[in-house]
Amino acid sequence: MTNDDKKTNDIDALRANINNEAAQINWKELERLFAGGWLIYVSSDKNLLDVAIAFTLDNKAEVSQWLTSGEVTKVSVEQAKQWHEQNTVFWSTVVKPWVLIQPLKDSNEDTEQNKSIH
């Protein structure tokens, strides 16, 4: 087995583990984490698992690019207010110390994003 094969197997195992730990959660259950500053919003344009892997592997270049573009950000007060009013439901996963969250798409949408989590 080459080093590239081992790295691919390690990332596949990490992806499977993160996928198994991802869960749906509503905003009201996330409010205390927002108050603590631990929530990271992931836009629906990004795959939550890919972002979680980049955070886990400390891929500074990729994470920095997403932060700069706004595709990944700390949750703002405005977002928190909107999600509280709408009782929004999210996909979430923990990458200590952060909790990555992504609002669920319309349940009628059958997207690749939703297929890759559970």
C-alpha positions in Angstrom: 0.0 0.0 0.0 1.4 3.4 -1.0 1.3 6.5 1.2 -1.4 7.9 -1.2 -3.6 4.8 -0.7 -3.2 5.1 3.1 -4.1 8.8 3.1 -7.2 8.0 0.9 -8.2 5.3 3.3 -7.7 7.5 6.3 -9.8 10.3 4.7 -12.5 7.8 3.7 -12.6 6.5 7.3 -12.8 10.1 8.7 -15.6 11.0 6.2 -17.6 7.9 7.3 -17.1 8.7 11.0 -18.2 12.4 10.5 -21.2 11.2 8.5 -22.2 8.8 11.2 -22.0 11.5 13.8 -23.9 14.2 11.8 -27.4 14.8 13.1 -30.4 17.0 12.5 -31.0 19.6 15.3 -33.3 22.5 15.6 -32.2 26.1 16.4 -33.6 26.1 19.9 -31.2 23.3 20.8 -28.3 25.3 19.3 -29.0 28.6 21.0 -26.7 28.0 24.0 -23.9 27.1 21.6 -24.5 30.3 19.7 -24.3 32.2 23.0 -20.9 30.6 23.7 -19.6 31.5 20.2 -19.2 27.9 19.1 -21.4 27.8 16.0 -20.0 27.9 12.5 -22.4 28.3 9.6 -21.8 26.4 6.4 -23.6 27.6 3.3 -25.8 25.3 1.3 -23.3 25.7 -1.6 -20.7 23.6 0.4 -20.8 20.0 1.4 -20.9 19.9 5.2 -18.8 16.7 5.3 -16.1 18.3 3.1 -16.0 21.4 5.4 -15.8 19.2 8.5 -12.9 17.2 7.0 -11.1 20.4 6.2 -11.6 21.7 9.7 -10.5 18.3 11.2 -7.4 18.1 9.1 -6.6 21.8 9.8 -6.6 22.6 6.1 -5.8 26.3 6.6 -5.8 27.3 2.9 -9.2 25.8 2.1 -10.9 27.0 5.4 -9.4 30.5 4.9 -10.8 30.6 1.4 -14.3 29.7 2.6 -14.1 32.2 5.5 -13.0 35.0 3.1 -15.8 34.1 0.6 -18.4 33.9 3.4 -19.3 30.3 2.5 -18.3 29.4 6.1 -18.7 31.9 8.9 -19.3 32.3 12.6 -23.1 32.6 13.1 -24.2 36.2 13.2 -26.8 37.8 15.5 -29.0 38.4 12.4 -28.9 34.8 11.4 -29.6 33.7 15.0 -32.7 35.9 15.1 -34.0 34.7 11.8 -33.4 31.0 12.7 -35.1 31.5 16.1 -38.2 33.1 14.5 -38.4 30.3 11.9 -37.3 27.5 14.3 -34.9 26.4 11.5 -33.6 22.8 11.4 -30.0 22.0 10.6 -27.6 19.3 9.8 -24.8 19.5 12.4 -21.5 17.9 13.2 -18.9 18.6 15.9 -15.3 19.4 15.0 -14.0 20.5 18.4 -14.3 23.1 19.6 -16.8 24.0 16.8 -20.2 22.9 15.9 -20.7 23.1 12.1 -24.3 23.8 11.1 -26.1 23.9 7.7 -29.8 24.7 7.4 -31.7 21.8 5.9 -32.9 22.3 2.4 -36.5 22.0 1.5 -37.4 18.4 2.1 -38.7 18.2 -1.4 -35.3 18.8 -2.8 -33.3 15.7 -3.6 -29.8 17.1 -3.7 -26.3 15.5 -3.6 -25.7 17.4 -0.4 -28.6 15.7 1.4 -27.6 12.3 0.0 -24.1 12.5 1.4 -25.3 12.8 5.0 -27.1 9.7 6.2 
